Amino acid sequence: MILKALITLGILVYGLLVPILEVNPSHVFNPDWPAHALLHEVWQLITNSMLGLYCLWLTWVKKDLILSSVIGMLVTGGFLLAFLLKETFEGSMVHPDGSEATLMGMNAGVLVFTFVFVVFAWAALTAYRNQSALIKSA
């Protein structure tokens, strides 16, 4: 049950919290962004939310904690990889007004997504070990 709750929390971060935080004048309604970039932003938000819904179904209905966690790792890992590569495409986590959300001196998004990625990895490994133990005992 703890695994399911932690996976659900991670899913809610990328599937619900991020879209709520990005539907605002600095992102989705930013008049300075090219229309093409706005389309990609909304596409990414909708895709991640739909993946989140699928992962909730995997977690609570199908009880496939491994696949749900791996998908969560792909979503959060994609963000972390983009952050690591940001200089190659002149990306930034600084908002147009020059502000940056930080926690403990680190970018809040990077910190939260790193934590969630680790939670998904731990959940996938734990679910795999539990599944392997059940198979061996059968």
Salt bridges, closest charged atoms under 4 A:
GLU87 OE2 - LYS86 NZ 3.30
